């Protein structure tokens, strides 16, 4: 029976979980949570149409954690994601929700990071595995973990996994795990291959669709006709006109990303670039610096930005229209998280491509002239924070509270001037407001964190 109340305390979950959700500012269920959670908690298979940012992670996360038998220290849930970034974000969100109880162990298994440490972690068992299909399949083939206790399989952003060529890997992974299981499939779009996959791996699933994930009322979509050589100037006009503070710009190639970044730098704008030439450490750092508001503009390719889930992106610019119309849906979905309003601006240089997109969206679109756009030259997009890199992380037993204490009690920085703190395995990042960064940096460089000296750098 589906629940029509949008409060978490109406669900059949422990009060301790409700309290934890409340402490994480989960006050009311998003549409995807309200529609899917009752079925997920009943143990039904679910196929749900949901974009990143709709609250889907909490939807399957609450179901998975509620079902978990913590005392049985075996892998009970397997969550497949298309990218390392999304897998890390999903694992992080599950760990936050899992605070309602003790000793839940969640492991991430992704490519692009060392293999042997993952083998070592698996030898100590876990409750939940989150990872990318290729790496998980490698571990399964080499008998690094036992799949026989898996009760729940989650496919997150299933359409992107199929787009990336993971279909065979997914089917092979499924051949390893018990047939008697709950399967949850989340996808932003429902192309034919998703429907085919769902028929093969789900048992009498409940299909969930919320209202169109990109309604005009939620995302304002504007299209400007621009000649190729005028695109850089057009971006500057759009930034000044929109007065946005957190922007993602999509290009179709990494060369275009780098060239646009150079042009905007020459115009005095701070940008970050995210594409496949970056190694994992650089990708992690780029995402941290953008998410903590130390840089206002991220220029990215589609491959690099898959799984990107950063709050408060108020503007997406398609510097190049994507070749695949479904990719357009994913791109503009980076703004308007969980029902918030957002804006997407598109530069049109190819009318045939524009016509195909218009037909795909099923709506008449009025192309605007970029020269008609008001250009507020007094406005300059700026970051609110600077970031301090600390050469110590989880492996050094550094916690967010240790860094916060060192800055407030040790250096004398007001808590309100300290932003996001990210603790990685070997390093940490702390955002501090512009104006106090030198004081914060000098204090950490000359002082101790948790009784130790660490090298620090201003990013």
Secondary structure as UniProt FT lines:
FT   HELIX           8..10
FT   HELIX           15..23
FT   TURN            24..25
FT   HELIX           31..41
FT   TURN            42..43
FT   STRAND          46..49
FT   TURN            52..53
FT   HELIX           56..67
FT   TURN            70..71
FT   STRAND          77..81
FT   HELIX           84..97
FT   HELIX           98..100
FT   STRAND          106..109
FT   TURN            111..112
FT   HELIX           115..123
FT   STRAND          128..132
FT   HELIX           133..141
FT   TURN            142..143
FT   TURN            148..149
FT   STRAND          152..155
FT   TURN            156..157
FT   HELIX           158..163
FT   TURN            164..165
FT   HELIX           167..176
FT   STRAND          182..187
FT   HELIX           192..201
FT   STRAND          206..209
FT   TURN            213..214
FT   TURN            216..218
FT   STRAND          219..225
FT   HELIX           228..230
FT   HELIX           231..242
FT   STRAND          247..250
FT   HELIX           254..266
FT   TURN            267..268
FT   STRAND          271..274
FT   TURN            276..277
FT   HELIX           280..291
FT   TURN            292..293
FT   STRAND          297..300
FT   HELIX           302..305
FT   TURN            306..307
FT   TURN            311..312
FT   STRAND          315..318
FT   HELIX           325..332
FT   TURN            333..334
FT   HELIX           337..339
FT   STRAND          342..348
FT   HELIX           351..361
FT   STRAND          367..369
FT   HELIX           370..372
FT   TURN            377..378
FT   STRAND          385..390
FT   HELIX           394..396
FT   HELIX           400..405
FT   HELIX           406..411
FT   HELIX           415..417
FT   STRAND          418..423
FT   STRAND          428..433
FT   TURN            434..435
FT   HELIX           437..446
FT   TURN            450..451
FT   STRAND          456..458
//
